[in-house]
Amino acid sequence: MDPIRNIRRWASQDRLSQLLCEESETMISSLCLTLLMLASPAVDTTSRPDIVMILVDDMGWADPGFMPDGSQVTPNLDALAEQGMVFTQATSNGPNCAPSRACMMTGQWSPRHGIFTVGNAKRGKAENRRMEPPQNRTVLALQEETMAEQLGKAGYRTGHFGKWHLGKDPLEQGFEFNVGGNKAGHPKSYFSPYRNANLKDGPEGESLTDRLTDEAIEFLQAEDDRPVFLHMSYYTVHTPLQATDEEIAALLKQHPDWDKRQATYTAMVQRLDRNIGRLLEHVDEHDVVVFCSDNGGQPRIGNMAMLRGSKGMLYEGGIRVPLVISGQGVESGRTDLPVTLLDVAPTIYEWAGIPDDEQSLDGDSLVPVLEGSDHSLESRSLFWHFPAYLEAAGKSGPWRTTPAGAIREGRWKLIEFFEDGRLELYDLEADPGETRNLAKQEPEIRERLHRLLVEWRESVKAPMPVALTRAAP
């Protein structure tokens, strides 16, 4: 990139600058540069870190080896966790993929962007619904500003690799490069041919996870002076569960008591871990790396340990996720501070030098926490709004969840179910599995948290489902 040529192009738009530029090459390089600096804040792209955000799909809270009760062998993720800070009580801002990703990418609560669930909010059989859910957006509106747009304006080179799920193409929302991202929530196949319009097929049988990593490494190695924002959004370990016959056979031989599904899922996690290791070989130790899952694990597949529920629920098993952040100045260790994925955007923006007045965010920067200097976030309230229906899997009843909302403040968590107004109160410090509803035993805490939840819904204009006066057709 030639800065003098760019200055000429900018200066030619201004008649006075054009006349001055005709005087001498010296004036071009000095006066026009001065004018440019006065016109906009200087962007220093040399001192800011590259940012690598690794987002995986549907990984259970206790799947990675570094997590409490971690059940999978993940040496590369474990090494990342040793270098960075592990948040053992991190949560997503939605219990399934699209709302969680929209919240993370915008840094805003779901009522602000309108994505509450995946697809139709009226999922399941109509005769079982007692409420009419509000309209659900299925794609992120183009006017919503994403992390990629903010970082791009700040001088970052932005690339997306893998699952997008927020529209037809992430190129429409700030990314300069897109490999494999579209509206789909899962791949048609984890092996080529992929049948993905935004990803050319590789040799037959090529691994999608391997291929996305190859493409991301090429992006990191490109000659460009700008800092990098890499959104490494693996499709795995979302269904369909697929691995090679050789991988499955080897794991079944090691674990004769396993079934094929367990072996397949483990093979997918192991391939993911190997590829994260390959990717991190191309990341400097002072650069920022964020690793997390988008929501809780799939029922009967992911490991949520003692947590209640799974993907699609506002119980901890549906929203608690593994989260690691590493980079220069980050104190290694663990914290049980309650945080959400809304906090990722403001954290990244602080490291990128983006001023607060250019942001409209609902999360808080975790940089002071990561540097060991602040714990003031312990008392803040965290909120969830899920005014939709999700049908149950298998024969476990008609619903995985009905319309609900939740608030967490410190150790206390309140869930409100909108159909019947039921309130459930849990002490997550004493009862992380949410087995004892204390709503009757702690009426003052129950009422205070419910009041805060209602006030929050009003403040963000959260749309509510409406009770049906007759049976749904």
Secondary structure as GFF3:
##gff-version 3
##sequence-region A 1 473
A	DSSP	alpha_helix	3	11	.	.	.	ID=ss1
A	DSSP	alpha_helix	15	23	.	.	.	ID=ss2
A	DSSP	alpha_helix	25	39	.	.	.	ID=ss3
A	DSSP	beta_strand	51	56	.	.	.	ID=ss4
A	DSSP	alpha_helix	75	83	.	.	.	ID=ss5
A	DSSP	beta_strand	85	91	.	.	.	ID=ss6
A	DSSP	alpha_helix	97	106	.	.	.	ID=ss7
A	DSSP	alpha_helix	110	113	.	.	.	ID=ss8
A	DSSP	three_ten_helix	126	128	.	.	.	ID=ss9
A	DSSP	beta_strand	131	132	.	.	.	ID=ss10
A	DSSP	alpha_helix	147	153	.	.	.	ID=ss11
A	DSSP	beta_strand	157	162	.	.	.	ID=ss12
A	DSSP	three_ten_helix	170	173	.	.	.	ID=ss13
A	DSSP	beta_strand	177	179	.	.	.	ID=ss14
A	DSSP	alpha_helix	208	221	.	.	.	ID=ss15
A	DSSP	beta_strand	228	233	.	.	.	ID=ss16
A	DSSP	alpha_helix	245	254	.	.	.	ID=ss17
A	DSSP	alpha_helix	260	280	.	.	.	ID=ss18
A	DSSP	beta_strand	288	293	.	.	.	ID=ss19
A	DSSP	alpha_helix	316	319	.	.	.	ID=ss20
A	DSSP	beta_strand	320	326	.	.	.	ID=ss21
A	DSSP	beta_strand	333	335	.	.	.	ID=ss22
A	DSSP	beta_strand	339	340	.	.	.	ID=ss23
A	DSSP	three_ten_helix	341	343	.	.	.	ID=ss24
A	DSSP	alpha_helix	344	352	.	.	.	ID=ss25
A	DSSP	three_ten_helix	356	358	.	.	.	ID=ss26
A	DSSP	alpha_helix	367	370	.	.	.	ID=ss27
A	DSSP	three_ten_helix	376	379	.	.	.	ID=ss28
A	DSSP	beta_strand	381	386	.	.	.	ID=ss29
A	DSSP	beta_strand	390	391	.	.	.	ID=ss30
A	DSSP	beta_strand	399	401	.	.	.	ID=ss31
A	DSSP	beta_strand	404	409	.	.	.	ID=ss32
A	DSSP	beta_strand	412	417	.	.	.	ID=ss33
A	DSSP	beta_strand	422	427	.	.	.	ID=ss34
A	DSSP	alpha_helix	443	459	.	.	.	ID=ss35
A	DSSP	beta_strand	466	467	.	.	.	ID=ss36
###
